Amino acid sequence: MKRNLAERAQQLQGPRYRGARSTLVNWTEAVAAGQIEGILKLYAPDAVLVPTLSNEIVFSEDDRRRYFEFFLSDGVPSCEIKRDEVRIDQQNSTVLIGGIYCFVFPRKSGVEKVPARFLFTFEEFGTRWLITGHHSSRCV
């Protein structure tokens, strides 16, 4: 079922979208700054992470920390969102943002571009929007 443009425009003006989108932007900035603590604080304690460069499914903060230490171990990438779509579940106050982002890693042999699909789910905890689910997979 296609959403009409007026419904989409209304969703994109709402506080739920703005809160979730702000968390997503903060995530890309924390990744690009190599700030593992900044990345981790954006996830809910019980968030599920299905990461880009791993075959593991990650459920705990310690495992998320290990993954992001690995992810950033060979250079801190820039991260740019190329395209995204949003779905807001009004009944459960959950925001889903899916799309394409591109990581650009500095390597000794030059830069490595890693375009990837992503799907984030966000929920509001008090006054903070946190990531409750994150799936990312390299584009083919």
N, C-alpha and C positions, 0 to 999 in steps of 0.2 A: 504494500500500500504506500503510495507516494504521499509525502507530506506536502501541504500547500505552502507556498512561499510566505504567506502572512503568518502562519503558525511557526515556521522556522524563524522568521524575523523576530517574533515575539519571544521565543525561547532564548535567542541570542542576546536579548536585552535584559533578561532576568538575572536576579542575584545568584541563582544556582549555577547558571552557565558561567557567569563572571567569576564566582568563587572557584569552580573546578578549573576553568581556563587559567586563572592566576596560578594555581598549584602546578598545572602542567608547564607553564612558562618558567616558574621557579625551578622545576625539575630540570628542564633543559639548561637553565643557567647554572645550576649546581653541578650538573654533569660537565659542562664546558669549563667550569672553574676547578674541577677535580675535587670538589668538596663532599667527601663521602658522608660526613655527619649531616651536611645540608640535604643530601639526597635521602638519607635514611629517615630524617624527621618528617618527610613528606608522605611516608607510608603509615597506614594504620598498623597497630601491633600484629594483627592477624591477617595482613594482606598476603595475597598470592602473587608471586612473580614468576612468569615463564619468560626467561631472559633471551636476549638476542644471540649471544655467543656461548650458549651452554645448552646441554640437553637435559638439565636438571629442572625440577619444579621446586621453587623456593617458598617456604612458609614462615620462616622465623627471621627476626632481625639479625641474628648472628649469621645465618646463611645469606641474607641480603648483603650484609657487610662483606662477607667473603667473595660473593659474586662481584660486587662493585670494586673491591680491591683488585680482583683479577681483571675486570673490564678496563680499569684505568692504569694497570701495571705497566703497559708498554706505551704510554703517552696519553695525554688528556685530549679527547676529541672536542671539536665543536659539534653542535647539534642544532639542526635547523628543521623546523616543521615545514614540510612542502605542501601538504594537503591534509585537511581534517574534516570530519563530519561529527555531528553531535546528536545524541538522543537523551532526552531528559524524561525520567520516569517520575511523573508528578505524584503518584501514589506512594512510592517508596523513597522519594527524595534522593534518587541516585542519578548521577550524570555519567554518561558513557561518551568518551571521545575516541574515535578511531581514525587512522589515517596513515600517512607516510612521513617518516622523518629520515634525515640523512646525517650519519656521523662521519666526520672527517678526522681521521687519526694522523698525527704527525709520525712518520716512520723514518728510520735511517735512510731508506731507499727512496723516500719521497712521501707523498700523502697517500693514504688509503681511504677511499670513500666506501662507506657501508650503508647503502639505502636499506631501510627496513620498514615493514608494516608495524603498526602499533595499535593496541586497544587498551585504554585505561578506563577503570571505573573509579568513581569518586563518591564519597559520602561526607556529609557534614557532621563533625564531632564538636559539639559546642559551637564555637565561632570559627573553627578551622575546617577547611576541606582537605581530606586526606585521600591518598590512593589506597583503594581496597583491592584492586586487581590490576595487573599489568602484564600484558602479553606482547612480546616483540619477536619478530622473525625476519631474518634477512630476506630481501626481495631477490627473486630469481630472474 
